[in-house]
Amino acid sequence: MTSAKAVPGVRFPVGRTPALGVVLLALTIIGALLGIAAWSSSASQADGRWGVVVVAWLCVSAGLWRFWRQQARRWLAFDGEVWSIQGRDVADPLADLVPLTSVHVAFDWQRSLLLQLKAGTSDRRRMATPWIWAARQADPQRWHLLRAALYSPPARLRELPDQPSSA
């Protein structure tokens, strides 16, 4: 058996932050500017393409707004083997924990992470969103522990027997 160190447990606050608001607002503004550029380049052609651009921008903006609204403050917890997340926005960090089958890092900006959560089928309906935002500013002292837990292999893979050498 390999003697890999166990990953320590961690509880980390996740959800809305000012940085997330800035990122989402920047995406909305960039989309609007791209739409305006597309409209102005085809303004001489009255073929209605600008209407498609406006509808697409409205749909993307609505999706970003929905994502922002779903980012309620919660606690993401790792006990050394299993991930869980608080199922709803309440003051007690241990209330209504939903076990997760995995947590995947979708984007890593070093100081912020976009995480994809996967729950078992029976618990999926209790989880408001499968995407959650984690930012260092929420708890700088535990940020390293969260990142270590996210990037460490699962316990079952750390405990595999050593492979025989092919010498």
Disulfide bonds with the S-S distance in Angstrom:
none
